[in-house]
Amino acid sequence: MAQSVAQPTATPTAVPAKLPIGAIAPWAVFFGILMLVLLYFVGAEQGATSLVSGENVHEWVHDARHLLGFPCH
C-alpha cells in the first residue's frame, strides 16, 4: 500500500475591505436625518409643535411613545 503525505498548505488570511469615508458619509447623513425625523414623530408630534393636524400620527406611534418613555397623556 502506498502512503501519501499531505503537504501543508498556507491558509489565506482574511483582509478587511477598506471603505473610503466618502462612500459611507452620504448614507450616514441620510440615516441620521431619517432617525431624527422618526424620533420627532414618535416623541414630539402633538400639541404646539404638531406638523400634522389631528390625532392620526399620535395614534399610530402611541405604543412606541410609551415603550421609549415619552409621556403622552
PQR file with spaces between the fields and no chain letter, atoms N, CA, C, O and H, PARSE charges and radii, in Angstrom:
ATOM       1  N    MET     1       0.822   -1.157    0.000 -0.4000 1.5000
ATOM       2  CA   MET     1       0.000    0.000    0.000 -0.0000 2.0000
ATOM       3  C    MET     1       0.877    1.235    0.000  0.5500 1.7000
ATOM       4  O    MET     1       1.848    1.341    0.750 -0.5500 1.4000
ATOM       5  N    ALA     2       0.509    2.155   -0.856 -0.4000 1.5000
ATOM       6  CA   ALA     2       1.290    3.375   -0.911 -0.0000 2.0000
ATOM       7  C    ALA     2       0.683    4.391    0.048  0.5500 1.7000
ATOM       8  O    ALA     2      -0.534    4.558    0.130 -0.5500 1.4000
ATOM       9  H    ALA     2      -0.279    2.069   -1.466  0.4000 1.0000
ATOM      10  N    GLN     3       1.553    5.044    0.749 -0.4000 1.5000
ATOM      11  CA   GLN     3       1.103    6.079    1.675 -0.0000 2.0000
ATOM      12  C    GLN     3       1.528    7.432    1.117  0.5500 1.7000
ATOM      13  O    GLN     3       2.649    7.603    0.638 -0.5500 1.4000
ATOM      14  H    GLN     3       2.542    4.908    0.681  0.4000 1.0000
ATOM      15  N    SER     4       0.620    8.374    1.191 -0.4000 1.5000
ATOM      16  CA   SER     4       0.969    9.715    0.739 -0.0000 2.0000
ATOM      17  C    SER     4       0.849   10.673    1.925  0.5500 1.7000
ATOM      18  O    SER     4      -0.027   10.538    2.779 -0.5500 1.4000
ATOM      19  H    SER     4      -0.291    8.236    1.580  0.4000 1.0000
ATOM      20  N    VAL     5       1.734   11.614    1.942 -0.4000 1.5000
ATOM      21  CA   VAL     5       1.744   12.604    2.996 -0.0000 2.0000
ATOM      22  C    VAL     5       1.228   13.907    2.396  0.5500 1.7000
ATOM      23  O    VAL     5       1.769   14.407    1.410 -0.5500 1.4000
ATOM      24  H    VAL     5       2.446   11.723    1.248  0.4000 1.0000
ATOM      25  N    ALA     6       0.177   14.449    3.004 -0.4000 1.5000
ATOM      26  CA   ALA     6      -0.375   15.702    2.505 -0.0000 2.0000
ATOM      27  C    ALA     6       0.541   16.839    2.900  0.5500 1.7000
ATOM      28  O    ALA     6       0.967   16.959    4.049 -0.5500 1.4000
ATOM      29  H    ALA     6      -0.263   14.043    3.805  0.4000 1.0000
ATOM      30  N    GLN     7       0.825   17.651    1.934 -0.4000 1.5000
ATOM      31  CA   GLN     7       1.667   18.806    2.196 -0.0000 2.0000
ATOM      32  C    GLN     7       0.812   19.912    2.830  0.5500 1.7000
ATOM      33  O    GLN     7      -0.294   20.181    2.361 -0.5500 1.4000
ATOM      34  H    GLN     7       0.480   17.554    1.000  0.4000 1.0000
ATOM      35  N    PRO     8       1.312   20.545    3.879 -0.5600 1.5000
ATOM      36  CA   PRO     8       0.533   21.626    4.486  0.2800 2.0000
ATOM      37  C    PRO     8       0.449   22.815    3.518  0.5500 1.7000
ATOM      38  O    PRO     8       1.439   23.222    2.909 -0.5500 1.4000
ATOM      39  N    THR     9      -0.724   23.333    3.407 -0.4000 1.5000
ATOM      40  CA   THR     9      -0.925   24.481    2.536 -0.0000 2.0000
ATOM      41  C    THR     9      -1.134   25.723    3.397  0.5500 1.7000
ATOM      42  O    THR     9      -1.687   25.657    4.495 -0.5500 1.4000
ATOM      43  H    THR     9      -1.528   23.002    3.902  0.4000 1.0000
ATOM      44  N    ALA    10      -0.689   26.822    2.882 -0.4000 1.5000
ATOM      45  CA   ALA    10      -0.849   28.080    3.604 -0.0000 2.0000
ATOM      46  C    ALA    10      -2.302   28.534    3.480  0.5500 1.7000
ATOM      47  O    ALA    10      -2.838   28.633    2.376 -0.5500 1.4000
ATOM      48  H    ALA    10      -0.240   26.875    1.990  0.4000 1.0000
ATOM      49  N    THR    11      -2.931   28.808    4.617 -0.4000 1.5000
ATOM      50  CA   THR    11      -4.307   29.286    4.581 -0.0000 2.0000
ATOM      51  C    THR    11      -4.294   30.789    4.350  0.5500 1.7000
ATOM      52  O    THR    11      -3.541   31.516    4.998 -0.5500 1.4000
ATOM      53  H    THR    11      -2.496   28.728    5.513  0.4000 1.0000
ATOM      54  N    PRO    12      -5.112   31.246    3.443 -0.5600 1.5000
ATOM      55  CA   PRO    12      -5.145   32.688    3.185  0.2800 2.0000
ATOM      56  C    PRO    12      -5.745   33.434    4.381  0.5500 1.7000
ATOM      57  O    PRO    12      -6.717   32.987    4.991 -0.5500 1.4000
ATOM      58  N    THR    13      -5.160   34.542    4.687 -0.4000 1.5000
ATOM      59  CA   THR    13      -5.684   35.345    5.792 -0.0000 2.0000
ATOM      60  C    THR    13      -6.713   36.327    5.247  0.5500 1.7000
ATOM      61  O    THR    13      -6.562   36.870    4.152 -0.5500 1.4000
ATOM      62  H    THR    13      -4.371   34.906    4.191  0.4000 1.0000
ATOM      63  N    ALA    14      -7.741   36.538    6.023 -0.4000 1.5000
ATOM      64  CA   ALA    14      -8.793   37.462    5.614 -0.0000 2.0000
ATOM      65  C    ALA    14      -8.328   38.895    5.835  0.5500 1.7000
ATOM      66  O    ALA    14      -7.834   39.249    6.905 -0.5500 1.4000
ATOM      67  H    ALA    14      -7.864   36.097    6.912  0.4000 1.0000
ATOM      68  N    VAL    15      -8.496   39.692    4.820 -0.4000 1.5000
ATOM      69  CA   VAL    15      -8.131   41.104    4.899 -0.0000 2.0000
ATOM      70  C    VAL    15      -9.416   41.914    4.771  0.5500 1.7000
ATOM      71  O    VAL    15     -10.120   41.787    3.769 -0.5500 1.4000
ATOM      72  H    VAL    15      -8.897   39.404    3.951  0.4000 1.0000
ATOM      73  N    PRO    16      -9.739   42.744    5.765 -0.5600 1.5000
ATOM      74  CA   PRO    16     -10.981   43.527    5.660  0.2800 2.0000
ATOM      75  C    PRO    16     -10.904   44.537    4.522  0.5500 1.7000
ATOM      76  O    PRO    16      -9.855   45.119    4.247 -0.5500 1.4000
ATOM      77  N    ALA    17     -12.032   44.722    3.880 -0.4000 1.5000
ATOM      78  CA   ALA    17     -12.095   45.670    2.776 -0.0000 2.0000
ATOM      79  C    ALA    17     -12.046   47.093    3.322  0.5500 1.7000
ATOM      80  O    ALA    17     -12.658   47.394    4.346 -0.5500 1.4000
ATOM      81  H    ALA    17     -12.884   44.249    4.104  0.4000 1.0000
ATOM      82  N    LYS    18     -11.333   47.940    2.650 -0.4000 1.5000
ATOM      83  CA   LYS    18     -11.238   49.330    3.063 -0.0000 2.0000
ATOM      84  C    LYS    18     -12.334   50.125    2.367  0.5500 1.7000
ATOM      85  O    LYS    18     -12.421   50.156    1.139 -0.5500 1.4000
ATOM      86  H    LYS    18     -10.835   47.695    1.818  0.4000 1.0000
ATOM      87  N    LEU    19     -13.168   50.768    3.180 -0.4000 1.5000
ATOM      88  CA   LEU    19     -14.224   51.609    2.636 -0.0000 2.0000
ATOM      89  C    LEU    19     -13.844   53.064    2.836  0.5500 1.7000
ATOM      90  O    LEU    19     -13.566   53.487    3.958 -0.5500 1.4000
ATOM      91  H    LEU    19     -13.098   50.743    4.177  0.4000 1.0000
ATOM      92  N    PRO    20     -13.831   53.816    1.781 -0.5600 1.5000
ATOM      93  CA   PRO    20     -13.499   55.236    1.928  0.2800 2.0000
ATOM      94  C    PRO    20     -14.631   55.982    2.637  0.5500 1.7000
ATOM      95  O    PRO    20     -15.806   55.652    2.472 -0.5500 1.4000
ATOM      96  N    ILE    21     -14.265   56.976    3.416 -0.4000 1.5000
ATOM      97  CA   ILE    21     -15.238   57.775    4.153 -0.0000 2.0000
ATOM      98  C    ILE    21     -16.228   58.438    3.204  0.5500 1.7000
ATOM      99  O    ILE    21     -17.401   58.604    3.539 -0.5500 1.4000
ATOM     100  H    ILE    21     -13.310   57.244    3.550  0.4000 1.0000
ATOM     101  N    GLY    22     -15.758   58.815    2.026 -0.4000 1.5000
ATOM     102  CA   GLY    22     -16.641   59.450    1.050 -0.0000 2.0000
ATOM     103  C    GLY    22     -17.782   58.555    0.601  0.5500 1.7000
ATOM     104  O    GLY    22     -18.824   59.054    0.177 -0.5500 1.4000
ATOM     105  H    GLY    22     -14.805   58.681    1.754  0.4000 1.0000
ATOM     106  N    ALA    23     -17.606   57.239    0.686 -0.4000 1.5000
ATOM     107  CA   ALA    23     -18.663   56.319    0.300 -0.0000 2.0000
ATOM     108  C    ALA    23     -19.659   56.100    1.436  0.5500 1.7000
ATOM     109  O    ALA    23     -20.824   55.792    1.182 -0.5500 1.4000
ATOM     110  H    ALA    23     -16.760   56.833    1.031  0.4000 1.0000
ATOM     111  N    ILE    24     -19.224   56.252    2.668 -0.4000 1.5000
ATOM     112  CA   ILE    24     -20.078   55.992    3.819 -0.0000 2.0000
ATOM     113  C    ILE    24     -20.800   57.254    4.276  0.5500 1.7000
ATOM     114  O    ILE    24     -21.936   57.169    4.744 -0.5500 1.4000
ATOM     115  H    ILE    24     -18.278   56.502    2.874  0.4000 1.0000
ATOM     116  N    ALA    25     -20.186   58.401    4.156 -0.4000 1.5000
ATOM     117  CA   ALA    25     -20.726   59.643    4.707 -0.0000 2.0000
ATOM     118  C    ALA    25     -22.131   59.988    4.201  0.5500 1.7000
ATOM     119  O    ALA    25     -22.977   60.341    5.023 -0.5500 1.4000
ATOM     120  H    ALA    25     -19.264   58.470    3.776  0.4000 1.0000
ATOM     121  N    PRO    26     -22.429   59.909    2.910 -0.5600 1.5000
ATOM     122  CA   PRO    26     -23.799   60.256    2.484  0.2800 2.0000
ATOM     123  C    PRO    26     -24.861   59.347    3.103  0.5500 1.7000
ATOM     124  O    PRO    26     -25.939   59.812    3.472 -0.5500 1.4000
ATOM     125  N    TRP    27     -24.557   58.051    3.216 -0.4000 1.5000
ATOM     126  CA   TRP    27     -25.512   57.126    3.827 -0.0000 2.0000
ATOM     127  C    TRP    27     -25.663   57.389    5.318  0.5500 1.7000
ATOM     128  O    TRP    27     -26.763   57.276    5.858 -0.5500 1.4000
ATOM     129  H    TRP    27     -23.681   57.673    2.916  0.4000 1.0000
ATOM     130  N    ALA    28     -24.579   57.738    5.982 -0.4000 1.5000
ATOM     131  CA   ALA    28     -24.644   58.044    7.410 -0.0000 2.0000
ATOM     132  C    ALA    28     -25.489   59.297    7.652  0.5500 1.7000
ATOM     133  O    ALA    28     -26.281   59.339    8.594 -0.5500 1.4000
ATOM     134  H    ALA    28     -23.685   57.830    5.543  0.4000 1.0000
ATOM     135  N    VAL    29     -25.324   60.305    6.816 -0.4000 1.5000
ATOM     136  CA   VAL    29     -26.119   61.533    6.946 -0.0000 2.0000
ATOM     137  C    VAL    29     -27.590   61.234    6.666  0.5500 1.7000
ATOM     138  O    VAL    29     -28.468   61.701    7.392 -0.5500 1.4000
ATOM     139  H    VAL    29     -24.681   60.271    6.051  0.4000 1.0000
ATOM     140  N    PHE    30     -27.859   60.464    5.627 -0.4000 1.5000
ATOM     141  CA   PHE    30     -29.241   60.113    5.278 -0.0000 2.0000
ATOM     142  C    PHE    30     -29.932   59.384    6.423  0.5500 1.7000
ATOM     143  O    PHE    30     -31.039   59.753    6.815 -0.5500 1.4000
ATOM     144  H    PHE    30     -27.146   60.085    5.037  0.4000 1.0000
ATOM     145  N    PHE    31     -29.287   58.349    6.963 -0.4000 1.5000
ATOM     146  CA   PHE    31     -29.910   57.585    8.039 -0.0000 2.0000
ATOM     147  C    PHE    31     -29.977   58.385    9.341  0.5500 1.7000
ATOM     148  O    PHE    31     -30.887   58.175   10.143 -0.5500 1.4000
ATOM     149  H    PHE    31     -28.388   58.049    6.644  0.4000 1.0000
ATOM     150  N    GLY    32     -29.035   59.290    9.559 -0.4000 1.5000
ATOM     151  CA   GLY    32     -29.103   60.168   10.725 -0.0000 2.0000
ATOM     152  C    GLY    32     -30.309   61.087   10.660  0.5500 1.7000
ATOM     153  O    GLY    32     -31.019   61.257   11.651 -0.5500 1.4000
ATOM     154  H    GLY    32     -28.296   59.460    8.907  0.4000 1.0000
ATOM     155  N    ILE    33     -30.545   61.682    9.495 -0.4000 1.5000
ATOM     156  CA   ILE    33     -31.711   62.553    9.321 -0.0000 2.0000
ATOM     157  C    ILE    33     -32.998   61.742    9.429  0.5500 1.7000
ATOM     158  O    ILE    33     -33.967   62.199   10.036 -0.5500 1.4000
ATOM     159  H    ILE    33     -29.969   61.544    8.689  0.4000 1.0000
ATOM     160  N    LEU    34     -33.018   60.555    8.854 -0.4000 1.5000
ATOM     161  CA   LEU    34     -34.194   59.698    8.939 -0.0000 2.0000
ATOM     162  C    LEU    34     -34.510   59.348   10.395  0.5500 1.7000
ATOM     163  O    LEU    34     -35.675   59.359   10.793 -0.5500 1.4000
ATOM     164  H    LEU    34     -32.231   60.184    8.361  0.4000 1.0000
ATOM     165  N    MET    35     -33.494   59.040   11.182 -0.4000 1.5000
ATOM     166  CA   MET    35     -33.708   58.717   12.597 -0.0000 2.0000
ATOM     167  C    MET    35     -34.215   59.924   13.375  0.5500 1.7000
ATOM     168  O    MET    35     -35.053   59.777   14.265 -0.5500 1.4000
ATOM     169  H    MET    35     -32.548   59.031   10.859  0.4000 1.0000
ATOM     170  N    LEU    36     -33.718   61.117   13.050 -0.4000 1.5000
ATOM     171  CA   LEU    36     -34.210   62.322   13.726 -0.0000 2.0000
ATOM     172  C    LEU    36     -35.671   62.600   13.379  0.5500 1.7000
ATOM     173  O    LEU    36     -36.440   63.013   14.247 -0.5500 1.4000
ATOM     174  H    LEU    36     -33.038   61.236   12.327  0.4000 1.0000
ATOM     175  N    VAL    37     -36.060   62.382   12.136 -0.4000 1.5000
ATOM     176  CA   VAL    37     -37.453   62.565   11.744 -0.0000 2.0000
ATOM     177  C    VAL    37     -38.346   61.559   12.462  0.5500 1.7000
ATOM     178  O    VAL    37     -39.416   61.914   12.957 -0.5500 1.4000
ATOM     179  H    VAL    37     -35.435   62.046   11.431  0.4000 1.0000
ATOM     180  N    LEU    38     -37.910   60.312   12.519 -0.4000 1.5000
ATOM     181  CA   LEU    38     -38.698   59.301   13.232 -0.0000 2.0000
ATOM     182  C    LEU    38     -38.790   59.611   14.719  0.5500 1.7000
ATOM     183  O    LEU    38     -39.848   59.436   15.323 -0.5500 1.4000
ATOM     184  H    LEU    38     -37.041   60.023   12.117  0.4000 1.0000
ATOM     185  N    LEU    39     -37.700   60.068   15.312 -0.4000 1.5000
ATOM     186  CA   LEU    39     -37.716   60.443   16.719 -0.0000 2.0000
ATOM     187  C    LEU    39     -38.665   61.605   16.961  0.5500 1.7000
ATOM     188  O    LEU    39     -39.354   61.642   17.980 -0.5500 1.4000
ATOM     189  H    LEU    39     -36.840   60.211   14.821  0.4000 1.0000
ATOM     190  N    TYR    40     -38.709   62.562   16.025 -0.4000 1.5000
ATOM     191  CA   TYR    40     -39.654   63.675   16.160 -0.0000 2.0000
ATOM     192  C    TYR    40     -41.088   63.162   16.163  0.5500 1.7000
ATOM     193  O    TYR    40     -41.880   63.526   17.032 -0.5500 1.4000
ATOM     194  H    TYR    40     -38.150   62.532   15.197  0.4000 1.0000
ATOM     195  N    PHE    41     -41.422   62.314   15.187 -0.4000 1.5000
ATOM     196  CA   PHE    41     -42.802   61.845   15.093 -0.0000 2.0000
ATOM     197  C    PHE    41     -43.194   60.987   16.283  0.5500 1.7000
ATOM     198  O    PHE    41     -44.345   61.035   16.714 -0.5500 1.4000
ATOM     199  H    PHE    41     -40.779   62.019   14.481  0.4000 1.0000
ATOM     200  N    VAL    42     -42.287   60.217   16.816 -0.4000 1.5000
ATOM     201  CA   VAL    42     -42.610   59.402   17.986 -0.0000 2.0000
ATOM     202  C    VAL    42     -42.638   60.254   19.241  0.5500 1.7000
ATOM     203  O    VAL    42     -43.507   60.065   20.092 -0.5500 1.4000
ATOM     204  H    VAL    42     -41.351   60.178   16.465  0.4000 1.0000
ATOM     205  N    GLY    43     -41.710   61.187   19.375 -0.4000 1.5000
ATOM     206  CA   GLY    43     -41.567   61.900   20.631 -0.0000 2.0000
ATOM     207  C    GLY    43     -42.247   63.232   20.753  0.5500 1.7000
ATOM     208  O    GLY    43     -42.567   63.641   21.870 -0.5500 1.4000
ATOM     209  H    GLY    43     -41.004   61.341   18.684  0.4000 1.0000
ATOM     210  N    ALA    44     -42.489   63.942   19.656 -0.4000 1.5000
ATOM     211  CA   ALA    44     -42.967   65.313   19.806 -0.0000 2.0000
ATOM     212  C    ALA    44     -44.123   65.684   18.890  0.5500 1.7000
ATOM     213  O    ALA    44     -44.543   66.841   18.899 -0.5500 1.4000
ATOM     214  H    ALA    44     -42.229   63.610   18.749  0.4000 1.0000
ATOM     215  N    GLU    45     -44.640   64.786   18.124 -0.4000 1.5000
ATOM     216  CA   GLU    45     -45.707   65.133   17.180 -0.0000 2.0000
ATOM     217  C    GLU    45     -47.047   65.164   17.894  0.5500 1.7000
ATOM     218  O    GLU    45     -47.852   64.239   17.787 -0.5500 1.4000
ATOM     219  H    GLU    45     -44.299   63.846   18.116  0.4000 1.0000
ATOM     220  N    GLN    46     -47.260   66.224   18.607 -0.4000 1.5000
ATOM     221  CA   GLN    46     -48.562   66.508   19.219 -0.0000 2.0000
ATOM     222  C    GLN    46     -48.515   67.901   19.811  0.5500 1.7000
ATOM     223  O    GLN    46     -47.439   68.423   20.106 -0.5500 1.4000
ATOM     224  H    GLN    46     -46.606   66.975   18.693  0.4000 1.0000
ATOM     225  N    GLY    47     -49.650   68.488   19.980 -0.4000 1.5000
ATOM     226  CA   GLY    47     -49.709   69.784   20.641 -0.0000 2.0000
ATOM     227  C    GLY    47     -49.190   70.930   19.792  0.5500 1.7000
ATOM     228  O    GLY    47     -49.454   70.991   18.591 -0.5500 1.4000
ATOM     229  H    GLY    47     -50.523   68.065   19.740  0.4000 1.0000
ATOM     230  N    ALA    48     -48.439   71.852   20.426 -0.4000 1.5000
ATOM     231  CA   ALA    48     -47.998   73.085   19.775 -0.0000 2.0000
ATOM     232  C    ALA    48     -46.986   72.841   18.673  0.5500 1.7000
ATOM     233  O    ALA    48     -46.903   73.639   17.740 -0.5500 1.4000
ATOM     234  H    ALA    48     -48.225   71.802   21.401  0.4000 1.0000
ATOM     235  N    THR    49     -46.210   71.763   18.746 -0.4000 1.5000
ATOM     236  CA   THR    49     -45.182   71.512   17.735 -0.0000 2.0000
ATOM     237  C    THR    49     -45.672   70.594   16.616  0.5500 1.7000
ATOM     238  O    THR    49     -44.867   70.098   15.827 -0.5500 1.4000
ATOM     239  H    THR    49     -46.277   71.114   19.504  0.4000 1.0000
ATOM     240  N    SER    50     -46.958   70.368   16.542 -0.4000 1.5000
ATOM     241  CA   SER    50     -47.511   69.422   15.580 -0.0000 2.0000
ATOM     242  C    SER    50     -47.386   69.925   14.150  0.5500 1.7000
ATOM     243  O    SER    50     -47.753   71.063   13.856 -0.5500 1.4000
ATOM     244  H    SER    50     -47.612   70.771   17.182  0.4000 1.0000
ATOM     245  N    LEU    51     -46.879   69.097   13.273 -0.4000 1.5000
ATOM     246  CA   LEU    51     -46.812   69.401   11.843 -0.0000 2.0000
ATOM     247  C    LEU    51     -48.040   68.881   11.110  0.5500 1.7000
ATOM     248  O    LEU    51     -48.425   69.417   10.070 -0.5500 1.4000
ATOM     249  H    LEU    51     -46.581   68.172   13.511  0.4000 1.0000
ATOM     250  N    VAL    52     -48.652   67.836   11.654 -0.4000 1.5000
ATOM     251  CA   VAL    52     -49.814   67.211   11.044 -0.0000 2.0000
ATOM     252  C    VAL    52     -51.001   67.443   11.964  0.5500 1.7000
ATOM     253  O    VAL    52     -50.941   67.122   13.151 -0.5500 1.4000
ATOM     254  H    VAL    52     -48.340   67.401   12.498  0.4000 1.0000
ATOM     255  N    SER    53     -52.068   67.992   11.428 -0.4000 1.5000
ATOM     256  CA   SER    53     -53.226   68.254   12.279 -0.0000 2.0000
ATOM     257  C    SER    53     -53.963   66.955   12.593  0.5500 1.7000
ATOM     258  O    SER    53     -53.928   65.998   11.820 -0.5500 1.4000
ATOM     259  H    SER    53     -52.116   68.252   10.463  0.4000 1.0000
ATOM     260  N    GLY    54     -54.619   66.947   13.726 -0.4000 1.5000
ATOM     261  CA   GLY    54     -55.390   65.780   14.128 -0.0000 2.0000
ATOM     262  C    GLY    54     -54.576   64.855   15.021  0.5500 1.7000
ATOM     263  O    GLY    54     -53.456   65.169   15.425 -0.5500 1.4000
ATOM     264  H    GLY    54     -54.648   67.724   14.354  0.4000 1.0000
ATOM     265  N    GLU    55     -55.167   63.721   15.312 -0.4000 1.5000
ATOM     266  CA   GLU    55     -54.557   62.751   16.223 -0.0000 2.0000
ATOM     267  C    GLU    55     -54.052   61.495   15.507  0.5500 1.7000
ATOM     268  O    GLU    55     -53.674   60.528   16.168 -0.5500 1.4000
ATOM     269  H    GLU    55     -56.077   63.467   14.984  0.4000 1.0000
ATOM     270  N    ASN    56     -54.039   61.490   14.174 -0.4000 1.5000
ATOM     271  CA   ASN    56     -53.679   60.273   13.444 -0.0000 2.0000
ATOM     272  C    ASN    56     -52.252   59.824   13.722  0.5500 1.7000
ATOM     273  O    ASN    56     -52.019   58.647   13.998 -0.5500 1.4000
ATOM     274  H    ASN    56     -54.347   62.276   13.637  0.4000 1.0000
ATOM     275  N    VAL    57     -51.305   60.731   13.654 -0.4000 1.5000
ATOM     276  CA   VAL    57     -49.905   60.367   13.883 -0.0000 2.0000
ATOM     277  C    VAL    57     -49.728   59.893   15.312  0.5500 1.7000
ATOM     278  O    VAL    57     -49.022   58.917   15.565 -0.5500 1.4000
ATOM     279  H    VAL    57     -51.493   61.688   13.430  0.4000 1.0000
ATOM     280  N    HIS    58     -50.368   60.581   16.248 -0.4000 1.5000
ATOM     281  CA   HIS    58     -50.275   60.199   17.656 -0.0000 2.0000
ATOM     282  C    HIS    58     -50.781   58.775   17.861  0.5500 1.7000
ATOM     283  O    HIS    58     -50.165   58.006   18.598 -0.5500 1.4000
ATOM     284  H    HIS    58     -50.941   61.374   16.043  0.4000 1.0000
ATOM     285  N    GLU    59     -51.869   58.418   17.235 -0.4000 1.5000
ATOM     286  CA   GLU    59     -52.417   57.076   17.411 -0.0000 2.0000
ATOM     287  C    GLU    59     -51.531   56.006   16.773  0.5500 1.7000
ATOM     288  O    GLU    59     -51.438   54.893   17.290 -0.5500 1.4000
ATOM     289  H    GLU    59     -52.370   59.043   16.637  0.4000 1.0000
ATOM     290  N    TRP    60     -50.882   56.332   15.658 -0.4000 1.5000
ATOM     291  CA   TRP    60     -50.008   55.358   15.001 -0.0000 2.0000
ATOM     292  C    TRP    60     -48.758   55.065   15.826  0.5500 1.7000
ATOM     293  O    TRP    60     -48.260   53.939   15.812 -0.5500 1.4000
ATOM     294  H    TRP    60     -50.957   57.236   15.238  0.4000 1.0000
ATOM     295  N    VAL    61     -48.248   56.059   16.538 -0.4000 1.5000
ATOM     296  CA   VAL    61     -46.997   55.874   17.283 -0.0000 2.0000
ATOM     297  C    VAL    61     -47.220   55.810   18.791  0.5500 1.7000
ATOM     298  O    VAL    61     -46.267   55.920   19.562 -0.5500 1.4000
ATOM     299  H    VAL    61     -48.652   56.973   16.549  0.4000 1.0000
ATOM     300  N    HIS    62     -48.459   55.635   19.213 -0.4000 1.5000
ATOM     301  CA   HIS    62     -48.798   55.678   20.629 -0.0000 2.0000
ATOM     302  C    HIS    62     -48.014   54.665   21.457  0.5500 1.7000
ATOM     303  O    HIS    62     -47.427   55.032   22.475 -0.5500 1.4000
ATOM     304  H    HIS    62     -49.233   55.545   18.586  0.4000 1.0000
ATOM     305  N    ASP    63     -47.994   53.408   21.045 -0.4000 1.5000
ATOM     306  CA   ASP    63     -47.288   52.376   21.814 -0.0000 2.0000
ATOM     307  C    ASP    63     -45.779   52.603   21.809  0.5500 1.7000
ATOM     308  O    ASP    63     -45.106   52.330   22.802 -0.5500 1.4000
ATOM     309  H    ASP    63     -48.471   53.110   20.218  0.4000 1.0000
ATOM     310  N    ALA    64     -45.251   53.098   20.699 -0.4000 1.5000
ATOM     311  CA   ALA    64     -43.811   53.373   20.645 -0.0000 2.0000
ATOM     312  C    ALA    64     -43.447   54.499   21.602  0.5500 1.7000
ATOM     313  O    ALA    64     -42.360   54.493   22.179 -0.5500 1.4000
ATOM     314  H    ALA    64     -45.798   53.320   19.892  0.4000 1.0000
ATOM     315  N    ARG    65     -44.341   55.462   21.775 -0.4000 1.5000
ATOM     316  CA   ARG    65     -44.082   56.553   22.720 -0.0000 2.0000
ATOM     317  C    ARG    65     -43.899   55.997   24.127  0.5500 1.7000
ATOM     318  O    ARG    65     -42.948   56.357   24.821 -0.5500 1.4000
ATOM     319  H    ARG    65     -45.224   55.467   21.306  0.4000 1.0000
ATOM     320  N    HIS    66     -44.803   55.125   24.545 -0.4000 1.5000
ATOM     321  CA   HIS    66     -44.708   54.561   25.894 -0.0000 2.0000
ATOM     322  C    HIS    66     -43.492   53.645   26.024  0.5500 1.7000
ATOM     323  O    HIS    66     -42.828   53.635   27.061 -0.5500 1.4000
ATOM     324  H    HIS    66     -45.576   54.832   23.981  0.4000 1.0000
ATOM     325  N    LEU    67     -43.205   52.890   24.990 -0.4000 1.5000
ATOM     326  CA   LEU    67     -42.059   51.987   25.027 -0.0000 2.0000
ATOM     327  C    LEU    67     -40.760   52.752   25.195  0.5500 1.7000
ATOM     328  O    LEU    67     -39.858   52.286   25.891 -0.5500 1.4000
ATOM     329  H    LEU    67     -43.744   52.899   24.148  0.4000 1.0000
ATOM     330  N    LEU    68     -40.646   53.929   24.564 -0.4000 1.5000
ATOM     331  CA   LEU    68     -39.437   54.745   24.653 -0.0000 2.0000
ATOM     332  C    LEU    68     -39.442   55.706   25.837  0.5500 1.7000
ATOM     333  O    LEU    68     -38.467   56.425   26.057 -0.5500 1.4000
ATOM     334  H    LEU    68     -41.379   54.307   23.998  0.4000 1.0000
ATOM     335  N    GLY    69     -40.531   55.722   26.599 -0.4000 1.5000
ATOM     336  CA   GLY    69     -40.570   56.544   27.801 -0.0000 2.0000
ATOM     337  C    GLY    69     -41.082   57.948   27.597  0.5500 1.7000
ATOM     338  O    GLY    69     -40.888   58.794   28.470 -0.5500 1.4000
ATOM     339  H    GLY    69     -41.323   55.138   26.420  0.4000 1.0000
ATOM     340  N    PHE    70     -41.731   58.238   26.474 -0.4000 1.5000
ATOM     341  CA   PHE    70     -42.304   59.560   26.241 -0.0000 2.0000
ATOM     342  C    PHE    70     -43.715   59.597   26.830  0.5500 1.7000
ATOM     343  O    PHE    70     -44.536   58.738   26.510 -0.5500 1.4000
ATOM     344  H    PHE    70     -41.889   57.551   25.765  0.4000 1.0000
ATOM     345  N    PRO    71     -44.004   60.573   27.679 -0.5600 1.5000
ATOM     346  CA   PRO    71     -45.376   60.678   28.188  0.2800 2.0000
ATOM     347  C    PRO    71     -46.280   61.286   27.106  0.5500 1.7000
ATOM     348  O    PRO    71     -45.849   62.152   26.345 -0.5500 1.4000
ATOM     349  N    CYS    72     -47.514   60.831   27.046 -0.4000 1.5000
ATOM     350  CA   CYS    72     -48.404   61.415   26.050 -0.0000 2.0000
ATOM     351  C    CYS    72     -49.790   61.686   26.585  0.5500 1.7000
ATOM     352  O    CYS    72     -50.586   62.320   25.892 -0.5500 1.4000
ATOM     353  H    CYS    72     -47.864   60.127   27.664  0.4000 1.0000
ATOM     354  N    HIS    73     -50.117   61.242   27.776 -0.4000 1.5000
ATOM     355  CA   HIS    73     -51.408   61.598   28.360 -0.0000 2.0000
ATOM     356  C    HIS    73     -51.380   61.424   29.848  0.5500 1.7000
ATOM     357  O    HIS    73     -52.381   61.676   30.519 -0.5500 1.4000
ATOM     358  H    HIS    73     -49.471   60.727   28.339  0.4000 1.0000
